[in-house]
Amino acid sequence: MLNRVRSAVAHLVSSGGASSPRPKSPDLPNATSVPPATPEEPKSPSARRGIGSGAPAKTVEARASFSRPTFLQLSPGGLRRADDHAGRLVQSPPDTGRRLPWSTGYAEVINAGKSRHNEDQACCEVVYVEGRRSIAGAPKEPSRGQSCWSSQKDVTHESLIIGAIENAFQLMDEQMARERRGHQVEGGCCALVVVYLLGKVYVANAGDSRAIIVRNGEIIPMSREFTPETERQRLQLLGFLKPELLGGEFTHLEFPRRVQPKELGQRILYRDQNMTGWAYKKIELEDLRFPLVCGEGKKARVMATIGVTRGLGDHNLKVCSSTLPIKPFLSCFPEVRVYDLTQYEHCPDDVLVLGTDGLWDVTNDYEVAATVDRVLSTYEPNDSSRYTALAQALVLGSRGIPRDRGWRLPNNKLGSGDDISVFVIPLGGPGSYS
């Protein structure tokens, strides 16, 4: 995924007579050639769906062995300890190794046993490209039949970068389709990608991972989860326009509960693809079909099968006990949000937090912000280890501690039994971008 984003942005920035890329930087791990900084966290939405980008099972030979992020520098023994579902030790880059760019903090922990390996995967690189490209050309005299196009549309650098990221997600999804046909690779994953370029941070999300900025105590959401509930109207619209995708087994309408045969002819609340509220309708025979979107919260499902509506892969996913494909309802395109770093003067305590769903399932934005304030206040602003300590604290706070009835939080509620991965990227101070 990182290579797709990197190549797309590199082509965008360097095409049109640009000079050749700069050589690899000797001071940064994994430095190659394209724009700086791309943390990425692909996430498999559930164990049933197979694997994320770092797991084993049915894959091409080059990817056959299980691995963790290279920047963790795990030895074979360390890899075994990281794979321990009972101990669930938190893993971070070693203090003795090279730090991640800009003192970025990272921590992860394996799930409590729902899958054999950690299904999260992450990477972080600083890369460079040189050269500039003119975006808007000189206006041309409109030719016959083109009088409505009096001038060329203005296209901003920002919109080009967003388009390059969106295109990279689509290319990655197409690559996974080819791997499925050629190498019997099944499953899918979510992806959360951050790109810093030309003074702006681009956060692209397809799935249920999320990112927030904590700036001077203020919470700025940089993504949202894509679930059957948040994308209900898009899913219903597709089912309405293409009823053949429902196979005569599902209805695109939503009801507060499952409609029973004895309720035929009665008036019951419903809503369709155009509605945010509820209204009454007379129940007909077609309304007895199973709803396209059902359930609430983490139990919401599309076609009673999958709880995430955007991501990569899942080209062969079918409705349970059916041959109906679900892929037409799943989008590989991310939502991209942009944050302009030049518009604010950031302090060392301002951070961008990226987390997989293992974090957000049990920890809300306000609790994350409180942890940011609590942990960073105990470190000097120039201490480069403070962001790793914060990432570890966020992971530990969501994992909890082992008790007789599973992993528990201090309030005795269930901790996260999922894989948890967290990046903490400083926006100011000694870790600022230069």
Secondary structure, DSSP 4 states (H G I P E B T S, - for coil): -HHHHHHHHHHHHHTTTPPPPPPPPTTSTT-BSSSS---B--B-S-GGG---TT--SS--GGG-S----GGG---HHHHHHHT-TTT---B---TTSPPPGGG-EEEEE--SSSSSS-----B---B--------SPPP-PPPTT-TT--SPPP--HHHHHHHHHHHHHHHHHHHHHHHHHHH----EEBEEEEEEETTEEEEEEESS-EEEEEETTEEEE------TTTTHHHHHHHHHH-GGGGTTTEES-B-SSPPPGGGTTSEEEEB-TT-SS-EEEE--GGGGSEESEE--GGG-EETTTBS--B-EE-TT-B-TTS--B-GGG-B-PPEEEEEEGGGS---TT-EEEEE-HHHHTT--HHHHHHHHHHHHTTS-TT-TTHHHHHHHHHHHHHH-EEETTEEE-TTS-B---S-EEEEEEE-SGGG---
